[in-house]
Amino acid sequence: MPLIAYVLLIPAAGIVDGPLGLLMFLVAAIGIATLKPGD
């Protein structure tokens, strides 16, 4: 997934309340952390 998709997930996670928002934030954080240069 491209970086922009993860960047967009973070504000979306802030809007969504509860466990789903937390899950979205975790997916975004893990995704950014595991991105390779050039993706």
Secondary structure per residue as TSV (DSSP state, phi and psi in degrees):
chain	resnum	aa	ss	phi	psi
A	1	M	-	360.0	135.8
A	2	P	-	-68.9	158.8
A	3	L	H	-56.9	-39.9
A	4	I	H	-58.8	-34.3
A	5	A	H	-64.5	-40.4
A	6	Y	H	-69.4	-39.1
A	7	V	H	-62.3	-38.5
A	8	L	H	-72.4	-26.1
A	9	L	H	-67.1	-31.7
A	10	I	H	-65.9	-51.6
A	11	P	H	-64.1	-33.4
A	12	A	H	-62.4	-39.2
A	13	A	H	-65.6	-31.9
A	14	G	H	-68.9	-30.3
A	15	I	H	-77.4	-41.2
A	16	V	S	-77.6	124.7
A	17	D	-	-94.3	155.8
A	18	G	S	88.1	-162.0
A	19	P	H	-60.0	-35.0
A	20	L	H	-64.4	-42.3
A	21	G	H	-61.8	-41.8
A	22	L	H	-63.6	-42.1
A	23	L	H	-62.9	-43.9
A	24	M	H	-61.2	-41.2
A	25	F	H	-64.6	-41.9
A	26	L	H	-64.0	-42.6
A	27	V	H	-60.2	-43.8
A	28	A	H	-64.5	-44.7
A	29	A	H	-64.1	-44.7
A	30	I	H	-65.8	-40.7
A	31	G	H	-60.9	-46.1
A	32	I	H	-64.1	-40.5
A	33	A	H	-66.0	-29.8
A	34	T	H	-101.1	2.4
A	35	L	-	-64.7	139.3
A	36	K	-	-97.7	146.6
A	37	P	T	-56.6	133.2
A	38	G	T	100.7	-10.2
A	39	D	-	-76.1	360.0
